[in-house]
């Protein structure tokens, strides 16, 4: 889980088509263990999933952040 996806952490690789996306800044990331809920509340406020605020979340918190980024774009 990345846990802090936001536009500042997404780069496009310089190519003629700009079709390669790179994710950076894995300082808050951790390996997901199935069946284990994370209780740490962190991330950038505009992109945090509601589950993170409730302190009971899993890898789907990154999907929420991707949805927010897509909405902004």
MARBA-3410 file (N, C-alpha, C, O; in Angstrom, 1 decimal):
73
0.8,-1.2,0.0,0.0,0.0,0.0,0.9,1.2,0.0,1.9,1.3,0.7 ~ 0.5,2.2,-0.8,1.3,3.4,-0.9,0.9,4.4,0.2,1.8,4.9,0.9 ~ -0.4,4.5,0.5,-1.0,5.3,1.5,-0.9,6.8,1.4,-1.3,7.5,2.3 ~ -0.2,7.3,0.4,-0.2,8.8,0.2,-0.2,9.1,-1.3,0.6,10.0,-1.7 ~ -1.1,8.5,-2.0,-1.1,8.8,-3.5,-1.8,10.2,-3.7,-2.8,10.5,-3.1
-1.1,11.0,-4.5,-1.6,12.4,-4.8,-0.9,12.8,-6.1,0.1,12.2,-6.5 ~ -1.4,13.8,-6.8,-0.8,14.2,-8.0,0.7,14.5,-7.9,1.5,14.2,-8.9 ~ 1.2,15.0,-6.8,2.6,15.3,-6.7,3.5,14.0,-6.7,4.7,14.1,-6.9 ~ 2.9,12.9,-6.4,3.6,11.6,-6.3,3.4,10.8,-7.6,3.8,9.6,-7.6 ~ 2.9,11.4,-8.7,2.7,10.7,-9.9,3.5,11.4,-11.0,3.3,12.6,-11.2
4.4,10.7,-11.7,5.2,11.4,-12.7,5.0,10.6,-14.0,4.6,9.5,-14.1 ~ 5.1,11.4,-15.1,5.0,10.8,-16.5,6.5,10.7,-17.0,7.2,11.7,-16.9 ~ 6.9,9.5,-17.4,8.2,9.3,-17.9,8.3,10.0,-19.3,7.5,9.9,-20.2 ~ 9.4,10.8,-19.4,9.6,11.5,-20.7,9.8,10.6,-21.8,10.8,9.9,-21.9 ~ 8.8,10.5,-22.7,8.8,9.7,-23.9,8.0,10.5,-24.9,7.4,11.5,-24.6
8.0,10.1,-26.1,7.3,10.8,-27.1,5.8,10.8,-26.9,5.1,11.7,-27.4 ~ 5.3,9.8,-26.2,3.9,9.6,-26.0,3.5,10.0,-24.5,2.3,10.0,-24.2 ~ 4.4,10.1,-23.6,4.1,10.3,-22.2,3.1,9.3,-21.7,2.2,9.6,-21.0 ~ 3.4,8.0,-22.1,2.4,6.9,-21.7,2.9,6.1,-20.6,2.3,5.1,-20.2 ~ 4.0,6.4,-20.0,4.6,5.6,-18.9,4.4,6.4,-17.6,5.0,7.5,-17.5
3.7,5.9,-16.6,3.5,6.5,-15.3,4.4,5.9,-14.3,4.6,4.7,-14.2 ~ 4.9,6.8,-13.5,5.8,6.4,-12.3,5.2,6.9,-11.1,4.8,8.1,-11.0 ~ 5.1,6.0,-10.0,4.7,6.4,-8.7,6.0,6.6,-7.9,6.9,5.8,-7.9 ~ 6.0,7.7,-7.1,7.2,8.0,-6.3,6.8,8.2,-4.8,5.6,8.2,-4.5 ~ 7.8,8.4,-4.0,7.6,8.8,-2.5,6.9,7.6,-1.8,5.8,7.7,-1.4
7.7,6.6,-1.5,7.1,5.4,-0.8,7.5,5.5,0.7,7.6,4.4,1.3 ~ 7.6,6.7,1.2,8.0,6.9,2.6,6.9,6.4,3.6,7.2,5.9,4.7 ~ 5.6,6.4,3.2,4.6,6.0,4.1,4.0,4.6,3.7,3.1,4.1,4.3 ~ 4.6,4.0,2.7,4.1,2.7,2.2,4.5,1.6,3.1,5.4,1.7,3.9 ~ 3.7,0.5,3.0,4.0,-0.7,3.7,3.4,-1.9,3.0,2.5,-1.8,2.1
4.0,-3.1,3.3,3.5,-4.3,2.7,2.2,-4.7,3.3,2.0,-4.7,4.5 ~ 1.2,-5.0,2.5,-0.2,-5.4,3.0,-0.2,-6.9,3.4,0.4,-7.7,2.7 ~ -0.7,-7.2,4.5,-1.0,-8.5,5.0,-2.4,-8.8,5.0,-3.2,-8.1,5.6 ~ -2.9,-9.8,4.3,-4.3,-10.2,4.2,-4.9,-10.4,5.6,-4.4,-11.1,6.4 ~ -6.1,-9.8,5.8,-6.8,-9.9,7.0,-6.4,-9.0,8.1,-6.9,-9.0,9.2
-5.4,-8.2,7.9,-4.9,-7.2,8.9,-5.3,-5.8,8.5,-5.0,-5.3,7.5 ~ -6.0,-5.2,9.4,-6.4,-3.8,9.2,-5.4,-2.9,9.8,-4.9,-3.1,10.9 ~ -5.1,-1.8,9.1,-4.1,-0.8,9.6,-4.8,0.2,10.4,-5.9,0.6,10.1 ~ -4.2,0.7,11.5,-4.8,1.6,12.4,-4.1,3.0,12.4,-4.5,3.9,13.2 ~ -3.1,3.2,11.6,-2.4,4.4,11.6,-3.1,5.4,10.7,-3.5,5.1,9.6
-3.3,6.6,11.2,-4.0,7.7,10.4,-2.9,8.6,9.8,-2.3,9.4,10.5 ~ -2.7,8.5,8.5,-1.7,9.4,7.8,-2.1,9.5,6.4,-2.9,8.8,5.8 ~ -1.5,10.5,5.7,-1.7,10.8,4.3,-2.0,12.3,4.2,-2.1,13.1,5.1 ~ -2.3,12.7,2.9,-2.6,14.1,2.6,-4.1,14.2,2.7,-4.8,13.5,2.1 ~ -4.6,15.2,3.5,-6.0,15.3,3.8,-7.0,15.3,2.6,-8.0,14.6,2.7
-6.7,15.9,1.5,-7.6,15.9,0.4,-7.8,14.5,-0.3,-8.8,14.3,-1.0 ~ -6.9,13.6,-0.1,-6.9,12.3,-0.8,-7.1,11.1,0.1,-7.0,10.0,-0.3 ~ -7.4,11.4,1.4,-7.5,10.3,2.4,-8.9,9.6,2.3,-9.9,10.3,2.2 ~ -8.9,8.3,2.3,-10.2,7.6,2.2,-10.9,7.7,3.6,-10.2,7.8,4.6 ~ -12.2,7.6,3.6,-12.9,7.6,4.9,-12.5,6.5,5.9,-12.5,6.7,7.1
-12.1,5.4,5.4,-11.6,4.2,6.2,-10.4,4.6,7.0,-10.2,4.1,8.1 ~ -9.5,5.4,6.4,-8.3,5.8,7.1,-8.6,6.7,8.3,-8.0,6.6,9.3 ~ -9.6,7.6,8.1,-10.0,8.4,9.2,-10.6,7.6,10.3,-10.5,8.0,11.5 ~ -11.2,6.5,10.0,-11.8,5.6,11.0,-10.8,4.7,11.6,-11.1,3.9,12.5 ~ -9.5,4.7,11.1,-8.4,3.9,11.5,-8.7,2.4,11.4,-8.3,1.7,12.3
-9.3,2.0,10.3,-9.5,0.6,10.0,-9.6,0.5,8.5,-10.6,0.5,7.9 ~ -8.4,0.2,7.9,-8.3,0.2,6.4,-7.3,-0.8,5.9,-6.6,-1.4,6.6 ~ -7.4,-1.0,4.6,-6.5,-1.9,3.9,-6.1,-1.3,2.6,-6.1,0.0,2.5 ~ -5.7,-2.1,1.6,-5.2,-1.5,0.3,-6.1,-0.7,-0.5,-5.7,0.0,-1.4 ~ -7.4,-0.8,-0.2,-8.4,-0.1,-1.0,-8.3,1.4,-0.8,-8.9,2.2,-1.5
-7.6,1.8,0.3,-7.4,3.3,0.5,-6.7,3.9,-0.7,-7.0,5.1,-1.0 ~ -5.9,3.2,-1.3,-5.2,3.7,-2.5,-6.1,3.9,-3.7,-6.0,4.8,-4.5 ~ -7.1,3.0,-3.8,-8.1,3.1,-4.9,-8.9,4.4,-4.7,-9.2,5.1,-5.7 ~ -9.3,4.7,-3.4,-10.0,5.9,-3.1,-9.2,7.1,-3.6,-9.7,8.0,-4.3 ~ -7.9,7.1,-3.3,-7.0,8.2,-3.7,-6.9,8.4,-5.2,-6.9,9.5,-5.7
-6.9,7.2,-5.9,-6.9,7.3,-7.4,-8.2,7.9,-7.9,-8.1,8.6,-8.9 ~ -9.3,7.6,-7.3,-10.5,8.2,-7.7,-10.6,9.7,-7.5,-11.1,10.4,-8.3 ~ -10.0,10.2,-6.4,-10.0,11.6,-6.1,-9.1,12.3,-7.2,-9.4,13.3,-7.7 ~ -7.9,11.6,-7.5,-7.0,12.2,-8.5,-7.7,12.2,-9.8,-7.6,13.2,-10.5 ~ -8.4,11.2,-10.2,-9.1,11.2,-11.5,-10.2,12.3,-11.5,-10.4,12.9,-12.6
-10.9,12.5,-10.4,-11.9,13.5,-10.4,-11.3,14.9,-10.6,-11.8,15.8,-11.3 ~ -10.1,15.1,-10.0,-9.5,16.4,-10.1,-9.0,16.7,-11.5,-9.1,17.8,-12.0 ~ -8.4,15.6,-12.1,-7.9,15.7,-13.5,-9.0,16.0,-14.4,-8.8,16.1,-15.6
END
